Amino acid sequence: MKSKAATIRDLLTQPGLLLMPCCFDALSAKLIEMAGFSFTFMSGFAVSAVRLGLPDTGLISYGEMVEQGRNICSAVTIPVIGDGDTGYGNAMNVKRTVHGYVDAGFGGIMIEDQVSPKRCGHTRGKQVVSREEAVTRIRAAVDARKTAADDIVIIARTDARETHGLDEALWRMQAFEDCGADILFLEAPCSEAEMRRFCSTVKGVTMANMVEGGKTPFLDQKKLEEIGYRIVAYPLTILNAGVAAMQQALAELHHNRQVRGLLDFSVLQEIVGFKEYYEEVKQYALAGDPSGDDPAC
């Protein structure tokens, strides 16, 4: 069976811009797969929000991210790329993080150059480590792949644009590419001109990050492809949509009004897998299990 990393590599050979909505739990990942997308990314911002109800400021731990990722990867057949943040320490921690993400079922991992604790790339207060430490992290990730139980695609991210300027960020991107990173991610360029310079400077696969209301111009897919991007991630789109829908439903309930436009219960059952569960129960003819019966109500 082809590995998840191999599937991602095959996708990268195809022409056109690859669309990557980001997930935060098993259900959101399943919805992305059902919608026909080829892969997804486990957003650290979104996981911190839904699992802890806390901001993406380095508060969530390696163990919590791996556990969330294992549930996500088990729920879908499409490849999942995991947010590995800073690697959770020095080079040895980075290597352990890569191995842990492989074991959890991820097809890819992103490692960045922020100091720890890190924070969302579109918020205030970012800081990055030195060139040497940044390069060492990516070298360690690439080395860890050689001894991991399976292949994994490595995304190298820099947040140096905000702290040190575009030239430094581009230097780091090129250095990460030389280390063997598969995908290059310059976080939070501030203009279309900066985005174009990034894509024309590096030779490797480039990724755009479209955050609604973020620091980077929110461009349509045709424009991103014309600039030279190969992948576009939407880290918060479905989380935003979900929160807005929940707030609206709660407001209706609070005012004693019926919530309209909801999924039929049968559709929700199908999404979470009741049909497959019932079929499997029949195979084992479990005594006394009423799962195959119609509900009395």
Buried (B, 14 or more C-beta within 10 A) or exposed (E): EEBBBBBBBEBBEEEEBBBBBBBBBBBBBBBBBEEEBBBBBBBBBBBBBBBEEEBBBBEBEBEBBBEBBBBBBEBBEBBBBBBBBBBBBEBEBBBBBBBBBBBBBBBBBBBBBBBEEBBBBBBEEBBBBEBEBBBBBBBBBBBBBEEBEBBBBBBBBBBBBBBBEBEBBBBBBBBBBEBBBBBBBBBBBEEBEBBBBBBEBBEBBBBBBBBEEBBBBEBEBEBBBEBBBBBBBBBBBBBBEBEEEEEEBEEBEEEEEEEEEEEEEEEEBBBEEEEEEBEEBEEEEEEEEEEEEEEEE
